[in-house]
Amino acid sequence: MAEAAGDAGLGPGPGPAPAQEGAELAAVIGATVPTGFEQTAAEEVQEKLGSASRISRDRGKIYFAVPARSLPQVHRLRSVDNLFVVVEEFKDYQFKENKEDALKDLEDLVKKLPWTDPLKVWELNNSLKKKKTKRKKHNLQSPAAKEKLNDGGEEGGVDQKDTNDQEDCAQNIAGVASSQDTEKPQGVASQNGGEEEEEDNEQLDARDEAQASSGSGPKAGDGQTAEGEAKVLKFRVTCNRAGDKHSFTSNEAARDFGGAVQEHFQWKADMTNFDVEVLLNIHNNEVVVGIALTEESLHRRNITHFGPTTLRSTLAYGMLRLCDPQPTDIIVDPMCGTGAIPIEGAAEWPGCYHIAGDNNPQAVKRAANNICSLLRKNESKDSSTSLGIPLDIIQWDICNLPLRTGSVDIVVSDMPFGKRIGSKKKNWDLYPACLMEMGRICTPGTGRAVLLTQDKKCFAKALSRVGHIWRRAQTVWVNVGGLHAAVYLLRRTWERAEERRSFW
């Protein structure tokens, strides 16, 4: 059969918790990351956890080995969307050509997999989540917290709930409409300036989940309740399949693999209210079986007030890291939308000063409310004096910024794609004007800009018009909600921008 790499890296390490009965426990962790930023995620893992990562052939995934005691640090990674512990990995799994035989092999595989240690890691992860939830409930129950929660601006409460409800509806619709087995995103509508990324990518997440859950495939659960009593766990199997040489669909694989899991563990299948989610990832001949460690994507960490488009926090982190912020740098997002980039920047690079702005007053309100939410979160973590965050939000004209010439070190922004916000026609005037104004405020010689857009043709033309002040240093191709987009790293030349402002 295939080369099995599931236990690779599960070497000795200090026991992370009494629950492990003194045994040394380690885990191979799989992480989904924004497509195109796999290397960035691998660098963060090396930097913060000291672990080398392997980038999967299936784009948007990395794998790394850590001691189980490092799970809290793993959850604090800024570049990963979802996490799972690897049960076993097959790098060259040979599928039978006949559908029944291929599915029977997947069923038989369940009994051969080394479930014990990954389930211990799942249990440990669960205990960490429960501790966090208890702390959160305690903070929310305090009168001061209640007062602050009602103090977040006019878009709190009802607007926030409505927005989240609409988002959930969008996910469900996307999931049902696109339960196909392919890497190509299905049923994705238009997308706009990077903010659309989060919403559309969430639809992709929902699609992937629906590939299994729309069938009768179950998901896995472990064997403990919150009180430690043995009970029948509820589980679900999610199958993500890519490739055109499989004789079965993802729903069929999830159904049959899930049936075998149910029989093996005597767990109860439940598509919605499950305790454990077993993942079956199939990419051509690469098969990875895992157990999910995250209930929802970590990219949702910062945003509570959503707009028509909302950039994923994980992609915002990748963009910021690309420009290598240094202490005391002034970082500006002139088209901040709901504030995903500057909020992520302020959280991860507090030694810099972040300025967010937008010409849309509603966007500025949403960003301000998201900043308030971050402040409240920081206060709940540390009940002592809160120092605030180095971030200000302003409403301004993006082509005539109220900033001194040469006063900014870095510009990081999600340009309007011309779909959900603005139009492609308007971009032909907007892009060169923005690039010129960004060049004016950036420090000659050392300034840099990281800009995301799907309107690559328009951007290339605009960049050629301002080539005297911006040089393209790097391009990262990214999948933004199914759209082929690009993140451009630009470096500021030494030439003064004012000399050519007259053309626009």
Secondary structure, 3 states (H helix, E strand, C coil): CCCECCCCCCCCCCCCCHHHCCCCCEEEEEEECCCCCHHHHHHHHHHHHCCCEEECCCCCEEEEEEEHHHHHHHHCCCCCCEEEEEEEEECCCCCCCCHHHHHHHHHHHHHHCCCHHHHHHHHHHHHHHHHHHHHHHHHHHCHHHHHHHCCCCCCCCHHHHHHHHHHHHHHHHHHHHCCCCCCCCCCCCCCCCCCHHHHHHHHHHHHHHHHHHCCCCCECCCCCCCCCCCCCCEEEEEEEEECCCCCCCHHHHHHHHHHHHHHHHCCEECCCCCCEEEEEEEECCEEEEEEECCCCCHHHCCCCCCCCCCCCHHHHHHHHHHCCCCCCCEEEECCCCCCHHHHHHHHHCCCCEEEEEECCHHHHHHHHHHHHHHHHHHHHHCCCCCCCCCEEEEECCCCCCCCCCCCECEEEEECCCCCCCCCHHHHHHHHHHHHHHHHHHECCCCCEEEEEECCHHHHHHHHHHCCCCEEEEEEEEEEECCEEEEEEEEEECCCCHHHHHHHC
